[in-house]
Amino acid sequence: MDFTKVDKTWTLFLDRDGVINEEKKGSYVLHRGEFIFYENVPRALQILSTVFGIIVMVTNQKGVGKKLMTLADLEDVHLYMQEGITAAGGRIDKIFFCTDLDDNSPDRKPNPGMALQAKELYPQIDFGKTIMVGNKLSDMRFGRNAGMFTVYIATTNPEIALPHELIDARFDTLYAFAQQWEANNQQ
């Protein structure tokens, strides 16, 4: 993947837990008090906002389906996240989520339903000019199933090594991924 070719005609898809915020092992982020940004993520989103024309988040959220939290709780977590990102000068244009419990749901990653929802909302999305960033192989499969490039963030599963058939590039954090454009951003 040649990152020098990425410009405003490209789209960025981001997973949430384990990429943007700390993942709760064996549980879910149930309210804003449990949402903790990874270090420098708001800055990373500020940088990425200058690079990509569209930025969307796609996240599986079984906690709602299991009734551990309400849809209003999830929306409040996302509002809190968006406030932190916006305050740093970044953006996420749209958040897509799947609360379905059935792993075979067409909208649940790795199935491409949320990618198709994004394409319907933003017809200019070209999956051949799109990068999916995630911390699990299911995120990478989601990207592949939609025809995207994939970037693996090794926050929660660092044992996944390259080369890997589902992964085009690997970074330790979202900020490390964003830093390749930071020098250009400061000119």
N, C-alpha and C positions, 0 to 999 in steps of 0.2 A: 504494500500500500504506500503510495507516494503522497505524503501529507502536503507537499508543496503545491499540489494541484487543487487543494481544498480552497473554496472561496464561497461567497454568499449564495451561490446556486446550490450549495450542498446543504443537507439536513443532518442534524445530530439527534439521535435517539439515546436517552439515558435511562438506565435502571435507577431505582431509588436506594433501597436499603443495601448497604455495603459499597455503594458508589458515592452517593451524596452525603449520606448520614451513616452513623454507626449502626450496624445490624445487631438486633437483640437475639442472641443465640437461643434457639428453642422457643422463641416467643415472637411477639409483634410489637412494633411501636404503636401503643394504644392511644396516646394523647401527646400534645405538644411538649409536655414536660419530659417525655422520654425521647424526644427528637434531638439528636446531637450531631451537628455538622462535623464531618471530618475536617481536619485542619486545612485551611486555605481553599475550601470548596467554594465559598462565595466569590473569592478572587478568581478561581478557575472559571466560574460561570461568567464573570465579567469579561475575561479574556475570550472565552468561547463565543460570547454574544457578538463580538466584533468580527468573528470568523465565519460563523454559520448563519445562513438566512433564516432557517427554522430550527428551533430546539424544542423537542418534545420529551416528556418523561413517560415511560411505560412501566407499570408496576403491578405485580400480582399482590393482592391484598386479601388473603384468606381470613384474616382476623375479623373482617366485616361479615363474611359468609358464615363464620363460626359463632357469630354474635358475641364476640369478645369486645367489640367496639361497634359504634353506630356509623352510618354513612356521614353523619354530621361530625363525628369525632375525626374521621379520616379527612374530611374537607377542612377541618380546623388545623390538623397537622400540616396539610398542604398549604394553607394560608400562612401559617407560621414560617414554613420553609420558604415560600415565595417572598415574604416580607424580608427575610434575611438575605436572599439573593438579590432582590431589587435594591435594598439599601447599599449593597456593594457595587451596584451598577450593572448587574447581570440580569438575565431573564430566562424563564422557561415559558414558551409560548402557549403550551397546552399540556395538560396532564391527563393521560389515559390510564385507567386502572381496571383490573378484573377482580371481582370479589367471589367469583364462582369457586365452589369446592371441588368440582369435577375436573380432574387434570386433563380430561379430553375436551374441555370447553374450547371452542374455536378462538375465544379471546384470551385464553390463559397461555402465557409463555410456556413452552416454546412455540406454540401455534401462532400464526401471524395475524390474528384478528385485530389486535390493537394497531398494527402497522397499516392494515387496510382501513381502519377508522381514521387514522391520521391522513392517509392519502385521499380519503373522501372529503375531509375538511380542508386539506391543502393539496389541491390537484397538481400543483407544480412540483410536488415531491417526486424525485426520480430515485428509486431504490438503488440504482447503480451509482448514484452520487450521494449515498447516505452511509453514515457510520453508526453502528450500535455499540454502546459502551456498557459493559456489565461486569459483574463479579462472579457469575456462575456460568457453567457450560449451557444451562438452559437459555440464558441470555444470548449466548453465541449461536445456539441453534435457532432461536427466534430470528436473529439477524440473517442467518443463512437462509432460513425458510422464506424470508421476504426479499432475498437477493441483495442484502447489504454487506458492506465491509464490517468487520468486527474488531473491537478493541477490548481486551481483557484487563480488568483492574484486579490486581492480586491482593486486595485488602483482607479478604476472609478465607480465601482458598489459595494460598501461595504455592502449594505443591503442584499445581497445574503448570506443566513446563512446555516450552516451545522447542521444536516446532509442534504444532497441533493443527489438525485438519480444520477445526472450527474457528481458529484464532488467526487474525492477520497481524496483530501487534499486541504487545503486552506492556503495561506500565504499573508501577507500584500504587499510584493514586490518581485520582482525576486531575489533581493539580499538576502532577508530573506530565500527564497527557497534554494539558493546556499549555505548559511551559514552552513547548516547541514553537508556539506562536507568540509568546510573550515578548520576545525581543522586537518582533515586527510591530507589536501593539504599542510599544513605548517610543516609537520613532515619530 
